[in-house]
Amino acid sequence: MSQKQMKEAFVSNLNGTTVLEITQGLCFPAFCILCRGFLIIFSQYLCSFSHTWKTRFFIDFVVLIVPMVATLTIWASFILLELLAVIIFGAGLFYQIYRRRTCYARLPFQKILEKFLNISLESEYIPAISCFRVITSAFTAIAILAVDFPFFPRRFAKTELYGTGAMDFGVGGFVFGTAMVCLEVRRRKCMEGSKLHYFINSLYSVWPLVFLGIGRLAIIKSIGYQEHLTEYGVHWNFFFTIIVVKLITPLLLIIFPLNKSWIIALSVTVLYQLALDFTSLKGLILYGTDGSGTRVGLLNANREGIISTLGYVAIHMAGVQTGLYVHKNRSHIKDLIKVACFLLLAAISLFISLYVVQVNVEAVSRRMANLAFCIWIVASSLILLSSLLLGDIILSFAKFLIKGALVPCSWKLIQSPVTNKKHSEYLIPEAERMEPRLCLITALNRKQLIFFLLSNITTGLINLMVDTLHSSTLWALFVVNLYMFSNCLIVYVLYLQDKTIQGTIQFW
């Protein structure tokens, strides 16, 4: 076989891993983000450690990205030990913060907790959603390169027909995370005016994706780059899937109320599954119109990508409903705890439903994006989001113990009562509240599309220059970490430049 054929065979005909292992892997970055917050508080306010943009980038990269690379590669078989180690490390940091607290030093823990539950939080956005988007982006970026090296476990790669691979979650999680911050969720008033104007704006928003999708197709075909044909088809790619999703969902939201998005999600995925089971649609996806796997014609050539878009539409609508629920104006700690617990219970219910569907209907299939796949993606996304929300609340409690504590990409604390916001008191100084949030999480969240595009380009370049199939573990680990370091640094610097320009404009 040629080098191209060997690389294609290396990522084909795989069956994935267990749902439990992927869920454990998703919870690991959430604990890392919590430890990152504890570490910043401990180093900056208890050790008088100076935090420049360089030190912030270094801390974020070492605490967030490097462990994620290790978890997906050399430490993949020790995820439970990793979770235990991170929990113990975080608990130790929290104990040190509590013991050296500068607020309520003489009060017992129960009284401090009562006071904490009476404070409120204020933020321009939900930090957990930003972290969710960053985790899925970083996870996808690591996986698309690491999968070409032997040290990446084959069970984590994309599955051929049925199964749950870690990379299968990446595409679904990306759609879910994007939906939680879509225009309809952030600016609900955009739908109150002319429906035609709303739809035209939706059309206008997809033109960068059209450019990226066509550009990727042209480059891949021109250089003869390896492709996994049964993933999307001959010409289709993930950019085209996002384009179709962004064109279909506004039409659905014009017809149906925004706050009933969960009904749209459920209806689309159930009807799609019925079509797979009781029509020839499944046979079309798997074997083409002639039943022999033909790729003649546009539909046959791209049947996986075109038809599976229906599943991603359902995932997007579920993400819209989740975004609406989480973004509701709840600033009280008790209410936010209820939100996190509700999402956790919803995730557990969906996992139970997933088991029932897999036993009685059909197993998870990324290739078809069937009912089980949609349930699995939404359930896993809710587990990750609820873990991040609970982590944010615990981090806020740690900040509550240290006067003036400030962690980038986290909630601001406001002294209650908040019945009259004019008399509310911020628990951190005005100068520090106005400080730009210079951190890798915020940069990757704000520049997600650039990071995704940069990761695809650098992945292609590395594959052309490096013999990935015969690389040693040490060399592969170095290449993947250097690749992530370069991509993250470029995006971070671009974000810093934007902040500098915005600050200059505001000054003048």
C-alpha positions in Angstrom: 0.0 0.0 0.0 1.0 3.6 -0.5 1.7 5.9 2.4 -1.8 7.5 1.8 -3.5 4.1 1.8 -1.7 3.1 5.0 -2.8 6.2 6.8 -6.4 5.8 5.7 -6.4 2.1 6.9 -4.9 3.2 10.2 -8.0 5.2 11.1 -10.6 2.9 9.5 -12.7 0.0 10.7 -12.6 0.9 14.4 -15.3 0.2 17.0 -14.7 2.7 19.8 -14.7 2.3 23.5 -17.3 2.4 26.4 -19.5 5.3 27.2 -18.2 5.2 30.8 -14.6 5.7 29.8 -15.5 8.7 27.6 -17.5 10.2 30.4 -14.6 9.9 32.8 -12.3 11.5 30.3 -14.8 14.4 29.9 -14.9 15.1 33.6 -11.1 15.2 33.9 -10.6 18.7 32.2 -13.4 20.1 34.4 -11.3 19.1 37.5 -8.2 20.6 35.8 -10.0 23.9 35.4 -11.0 23.9 39.0 -7.5 23.2 40.1 -6.3 26.0 37.8 -8.5 28.4 39.6 -7.2 27.3 43.0 -3.7 27.5 41.8 -4.1 31.1 40.6 -5.7 32.2 43.9 -3.0 30.4 45.9 -0.1 31.8 43.9 -1.3 35.3 43.3 -2.9 36.3 46.7 -1.2 33.9 49.2 2.3 33.8 47.7 2.5 37.3 46.2 3.3 35.7 42.8 3.2 38.3 39.9 0.9 37.3 37.0 1.9 38.7 33.7 0.3 37.5 30.4 3.2 35.1 29.9 2.8 33.5 33.3 -1.0 33.2 32.8 -0.5 31.6 29.5 2.1 29.2 30.9 -0.2 28.2 33.8 -3.2 27.6 31.6 -1.2 25.6 29.1 0.5 23.4 31.6 -2.7 22.8 33.8 -5.2 22.5 31.0 -3.6 21.4 27.7 -0.7 19.2 28.7 -2.9 16.9 30.9 -5.4 16.6 28.2 -2.8 15.5 25.7 -1.5 12.9 28.1 -5.0 11.7 28.9 -5.8 11.1 25.2 -2.5 9.3 24.6 0.1 7.9 27.0 -2.1 8.0 30.1 -5.3 6.8 28.4 -5.4 3.6 30.4 -5.1 5.4 33.8 -8.0 7.8 33.7 -9.4 6.8 37.1 -5.9 7.3 38.7 -5.6 10.7 37.0 -9.0 11.8 38.2 -8.1 10.7 41.8 -4.7 12.6 41.6 -6.4 15.8 40.3 -9.1 15.6 43.0 -6.5 15.1 45.8 -4.4 17.9 44.4 -7.4 20.2 44.2 -8.5 19.3 47.7 -5.1 20.1 49.1 -5.0 23.5 47.4 -8.5 24.3 48.7 -7.5 23.3 52.2 -4.6 25.6 52.1 -6.8 28.5 50.8 -9.4 27.8 53.5 -6.7 27.6 56.2 -5.1 30.9 55.1 -8.4 32.7 54.4 -8.4 36.5 54.8 -12.2 36.8 55.2 -14.3 35.4 58.1 -11.1 34.0 59.6 -12.7 33.4 63.0 -16.0 32.0 61.9 -16.7 28.2 61.7 -17.2 26.6 58.3 -21.0 26.3 58.6 -21.4 30.0 59.2 -19.1 30.9 56.3 -21.1 28.6 54.1 -24.3 30.3 55.1 -22.9 33.7 54.2 -21.6 32.4 50.9 -25.0 31.0 50.0 -26.4 34.6 50.5 -24.1 36.3 48.0 -24.8 36.8 44.3 -22.8 36.4 41.2 -22.5 38.7 38.2 -20.9 37.9 34.8 -21.3 39.1 31.3 -21.4 35.4 30.3 -21.5 32.0 31.9 -17.9 30.8 32.5 -18.9 27.2 32.3 -20.1 27.5 28.7 -16.9 29.2 27.8 -14.9 26.4 29.4 -17.2 23.8 27.6 -16.4 25.3 24.2 -12.7 25.5 25.0 -12.5 21.8 26.2 -14.3 20.6 23.0 -12.1 22.7 20.8 -8.8 21.7 22.5 -9.9 18.0 22.6 -10.7 18.1 18.8 -7.5 19.8 18.0 -5.4 17.3 19.9 -7.3 14.3 18.5 -7.2 15.2 14.8 -3.3 15.1 14.9 -2.7 12.5 17.6 -4.9 10.0 15.9 -2.3 9.6 13.1 0.3 8.5 15.6 0.6 4.9 17.0 0.5 6.2 20.6 -3.1 7.4 20.2 -5.4 4.5 21.4 -7.4 3.1 18.5 -10.5 2.8 20.7 -10.6 6.7 20.9 -10.6 7.2 17.2 -13.8 7.7 15.1 -15.9 4.5 14.8 -16.6 3.0 11.4 -20.3 2.2 11.7 -21.5 1.6 15.3 -19.8 2.4 18.6 -18.7 5.4 20.8 -15.2 6.7 20.1 -13.8 9.7 22.0 -13.4 11.5 18.6 -17.1 10.9 17.8 -18.0 13.1 20.8 -15.8 15.9 19.5 -18.0 16.8 16.4 -21.2 16.5 18.4 -19.9 18.5 21.3 -18.7 21.2 19.0 -22.2 21.6 17.5 -23.8 21.5 21.0 -21.4 24.1 22.4 -21.9 26.5 19.4 -25.7 26.2 19.8 -25.5 27.3 23.5 -24.1 30.7 22.4 -25.8 31.2 19.1 -27.5 34.4 18.1 -30.9 33.2 19.1 -29.8 32.5 22.6 -27.6 35.6 23.1 -30.0 38.1 21.5 -33.5 36.8 21.6 -34.8 40.2 20.4 -33.3 39.5 17.0 -36.3 37.1 16.4 -39.0 39.6 17.4 -38.7 41.7 14.3 -39.0 40.7 10.6 -38.7 37.0 10.1 -37.2 37.7 6.6 -34.6 40.0 8.1 -33.7 37.4 10.7 -33.3 34.7 8.1 -31.2 36.9 5.9 -28.9 37.6 8.8 -28.6 33.9 9.4 -27.6 33.4 5.7 -25.0 36.1 6.0 -23.4 34.5 9.0 -22.5 31.3 7.2 -20.3 32.8 4.4 -17.0 32.3 6.3 -17.9 28.6 6.7 -18.7 28.3 3.0 -15.2 29.7 2.2 -13.6 27.4 4.7 -15.4 24.3 3.5 -14.7 24.9 -0.1 -11.1 25.8 0.7 -10.5 22.7 2.7 -12.0 20.6 -0.1 -9.8 22.2 -2.8 -6.6 21.8 -0.7 -7.4 18.1 0.3 -8.1 17.1 -3.3 -5.2 19.0 -4.8 -2.5 17.5 -2.6 -3.9 14.0 -2.4 -4.2 14.1 1.4 -5.5 11.0 3.1 -9.3 10.8 3.8 -11.6 8.6 5.8 -14.2 8.2 3.0 -17.1 6.8 5.1 -16.9 9.7 7.6 -18.7 12.3 5.4 -18.2 11.2 1.8 -16.1 12.2 -1.1 -16.6 16.0 -1.1 -18.4 16.7 2.2 -16.6 17.9 5.3 -17.6 19.1 8.8 -17.8 22.8 7.6 -20.6 21.9 5.2 -22.5 20.1 8.0 -22.3 23.2 10.1 -23.5 25.3 7.2 -26.6 23.2 6.6 -27.4 23.1 10.3 -27.1 26.9 10.4 -29.5 27.2 7.4 -32.1 24.7 8.6 -32.4 25.7 12.3 -33.4 29.4 11.6 -36.3 28.0 9.4 -37.4 25.8 12.2 -37.2 28.6 14.8 -39.3 30.9 12.5 -42.1 28.2 12.6 -41.8 27.0 16.2 -41.3 29.0 19.4 -37.7 29.4 20.6 -38.4 28.1 24.1 -39.8 24.8 22.6 -36.5 23.9 20.9 -36.3 20.7 22.9 -39.6 19.6 21.2 -38.0 20.3 17.8 -34.9 18.3 18.8 -36.9 15.4 20.0 -39.2 15.4 17.0 -36.4 15.6 14.4 -34.3 12.8 15.9 -37.3 10.5 16.5 -38.7 11.0 13.0 -35.2 10.5 11.5 -34.8 7.2 13.5 -38.2 6.0 12.2 -37.1 6.8 8.7 -33.9 4.8 9.2 -35.9 1.8 10.6 -38.9 1.7 8.3 -37.7 3.1 5.0 -34.7 2.5 2.7 -32.8 5.5 4.2 -30.4 3.4 6.2 -29.6 1.3 3.1 -29.0 4.5 1.2 -26.4 5.7 3.7 -24.6 2.4 4.0 -24.7 1.1 0.4 -25.9 3.8 -1.9 -28.8 3.9 -4.3 -27.7 0.7 -6.1 -27.0 -1.3 -2.9 -23.4 -1.9 -3.8 -21.7 1.1 -2.3 -21.7 3.3 -5.4 -20.2 6.8 -5.2 -21.6 7.9 -8.6 -23.6 11.1 -8.3 -23.6 13.9 -5.7 -25.9 12.2 -3.3 -24.1 8.8 -3.4 -20.7 10.5 -3.2 -21.6 12.4 0.0 -24.5 10.4 1.4 -23.1 10.1 5.0 -22.5 13.8 5.3 -25.7 15.0 3.7 -28.2 12.7 5.5 -26.5 12.7 9.0 -27.0 16.4 9.1 -30.5 15.8 10.4 -29.0 14.3 13.6 -26.8 17.4 14.0 -29.8 19.6 13.6 -31.4 17.8 16.6 -28.2 18.2 18.6 -28.1 21.9 17.8 -31.7 22.5 18.9 -31.0 20.6 22.2 -28.0 23.0 22.6 -30.2 26.0 22.0 -32.7 24.8 24.7 -29.8 24.2 27.1 -28.4 27.7 26.4 -31.7 29.3 27.0 -32.1 27.5 30.4 -28.6 28.3 31.6 -28.6 31.9 30.5 -31.8 32.8 32.4 -31.2 35.6 34.8 -30.2 33.7 37.9 -27.5 35.5 40.0 -28.1 33.8 43.3 -25.8 31.0 44.4 -28.7 28.7 45.5 -30.4 29.1 42.1 -27.2 28.2 40.3 -26.7 25.1 42.4 -30.2 24.0 41.4 -29.4 24.6 37.7 -26.3 22.4 37.9 -28.2 19.7 39.7 -31.0 19.8 37.2 -28.6 19.4 34.3 -26.9 16.5 36.1 -30.2 14.8 36.6 -31.2 15.4 33.0 -27.9 13.8 31.9 -28.4 10.7 34.1 -32.0 10.4 32.6 -30.6 10.6 29.1 -27.9 8.0 29.8 -30.7 5.6 31.1 -32.6 6.4 27.9 -29.5 5.7 25.8 -29.2 2.2 27.4 -32.9 1.5 26.5 -32.5 2.8 23.0 -29.3 0.8 22.3 -30.9 -2.4 23.6 -34.2 -2.1 21.8 -33.7 0.2 18.8 -30.1 0.7 17.5 -26.6 1.3 18.8 -24.8 4.6 18.6 -23.7 5.4 15.1 -21.8 8.6 14.3 -21.9 7.7 10.6 -25.7 8.0 10.6 -26.1 10.4 13.5 -29.0 8.3 14.7 -31.2 8.6 17.8 -28.8 6.9 20.1 -25.9 9.1 18.9 -27.9 12.3 19.5 -28.9 11.1 23.0 -25.3 10.2 23.8 -24.0 13.6 22.6 -26.5 15.6 24.6 -26.1 13.4 27.7 -22.3 13.7 27.6 -22.5 17.4 27.0 -24.8 17.9 30.0 -22.5 15.9 32.2 -19.6 18.1 31.2 -21.6 21.3 31.6 -23.0 20.4 35.0 -19.5 19.5 36.2 -18.1 22.8 35.0 -21.0 24.7 36.7 -20.4 22.9 40.0 -16.7 23.6 39.7 -17.4 27.3 39.1 -19.5 27.4 42.3 -16.7 25.7 44.3 -14.2 28.1 42.8 -16.4 31.1 43.8 -16.5 29.8 47.4 -12.7 29.8 47.3 -12.6 33.3 46.0 -15.1 34.3 48.7 -12.5 33.3 51.3 -9.7 35.5 50.0 -10.2 39.2 49.9 -9.7 40.6 46.4 -9.3 37.2 44.7 -9.6 37.5 41.0 -9.6 34.5 38.6 -9.9 35.1 34.8 -13.0 33.5 33.2 -14.9 33.1 36.5 -17.9 34.8 38.1 -17.7 38.1 39.9 -18.9 38.1 43.5 -21.4 40.6 44.7 -22.4 41.2 48.3 -26.0 40.5 48.9 -28.8 41.5 49.3 -29.3 42.2 45.6 -32.9 43.4 45.9 -31.5 46.8 45.0 -28.5 46.6 42.8 -27.6 50.2 43.4 -26.6 49.3 46.9 -24.9 46.0 46.0 -21.2 45.9 46.8 -18.6 44.1 44.8 -16.3 41.9 46.8 -13.3 42.9 44.6 -11.8 46.3 44.0 -13.1 48.4 41.0 -9.6 48.5 39.3 -9.3 44.7 39.4 -12.8 44.2 38.2 -12.1 46.3 35.1 -8.8 44.4 34.4 -8.9 42.6 31.0 -9.5 38.9 31.4 -6.1 37.7 30.0 -6.3 34.0 29.9 -6.0 31.1 27.5 -9.6 30.0 28.1 -11.1 33.4 27.1 -8.8 33.6 24.1 -9.7 30.2 22.7 -13.4 30.9 23.4 -13.4 34.2 21.5 -11.2 32.9 18.7 -12.7 29.4 18.4 -13.1 29.4 14.6 -9.6 30.7 14.1 -8.2 28.1 16.5 -10.1 25.3 14.7 -8.9 26.5 11.2 -5.3 26.8 12.5 -5.4 23.3 14.0 -6.6 21.9 10.7 -3.9 23.6 8.7 -1.0 22.7 11.0 -2.3 19.1 11.2 -2.1 18.9 7.4 1.4 20.4 7.4 2.7 18.0 10.1 1.2 15.0 8.3 3.0 16.0 5.1 6.4 16.5 6.8 6.4 13.8 9.5 6.1 10.0 9.1 3.4 9.7 11.7 2.9 5.9 11.4 6.5 5.1 12.4 7.1 7.7 15.0 8.2 6.8 18.5 6.1 7.6 21.5 8.5 10.3 22.8 8.8 12.0 19.4 5.0 11.9 18.9 4.4 13.4 22.3 6.8 16.2 21.6 5.2 17.0 18.2 1.7 17.0 19.5 2.6 19.3 22.5 4.6 21.6 20.3 1.7 21.7 17.9 -0.8 22.6 20.6 1.6 25.1 22.2 2.1 26.9 18.8 -1.6 27.0 18.1 -2.6 28.2 21.5 0.1 30.9 21.6 -0.9 32.3 18.2 -4.5 32.5 19.2 -3.6 34.0 22.6 -1.4 36.7 21.0 -4.2 37.5 18.5 -6.6 37.9 21.4 -4.2 40.2 23.3 -3.8 42.4 20.2 -7.6 42.7 20.0 -7.7 43.7 23.6 -5.0 46.3 23.1 -6.8 47.8 20.1 -10.1 47.9 21.9 -8.5 49.5 24.9 -6.9 52.2 22.7 -10.3 53.0 21.1 -12.0 53.2 24.4 -9.2 55.5 25.7 -9.6 57.9 22.8 
